[in-house]
Each structure stands twice: as structure tokens, then as C-alpha cells.
Amino acid sequence: MDYCLRVNQKKPVFIEVKRATEDLERHEKQLLEYSFEYGVDIAILTNGLTWWFYLPLLRRKLATEKVFFYRYKATKS
């Protein structure tokens, strides 16, 4: 986990940041396990171009499904 965001001591958001060329799937399990262990509401995995969002505590068990993803695509001007 590279970043942890907190608001008024409420459960944090964990953000794991990898290189733009990095395969995110290799890091998904570790981020989700840390997030579940620490009671994190939102976990984000990104390489700057692709962003995967998770709700690790969904239904009070470790949820591994992405709830949202975004992929940046450059456009020609």
C-alpha cells in the first residue's frame, strides 16, 4: 500500500500505485488482503493509466470483485 487517505479518523482508503507498464493483476490479491485486514472501506489499484476500485468489506467478507474501473486512453489532437 503506497497511500492511505483518512478523514476524521474514519476508515481509510488504500491506494496502491504501480509503474505504467506493470500488470495490475499481480498486485490485486495483496492489496485486497491488506485492505480487509485493516478494515478499509475503499481500495484502489492503479498504474496511472488503469484504475481499479474495490469495496473490500462488502457483505462483511473479503470482496475481490472490482466495483469500478477506468482506463485512460490518449487522443490525438
Beta strands, then each sheet from edge to edge (+ up, - down):
strand 1: 3-5
strand 2: 13-17
strand 3: 42-46
strand 4: 50-54
strand 5: 66-71
sheet 1: 1+ 2- 3- 4+ 5-
end
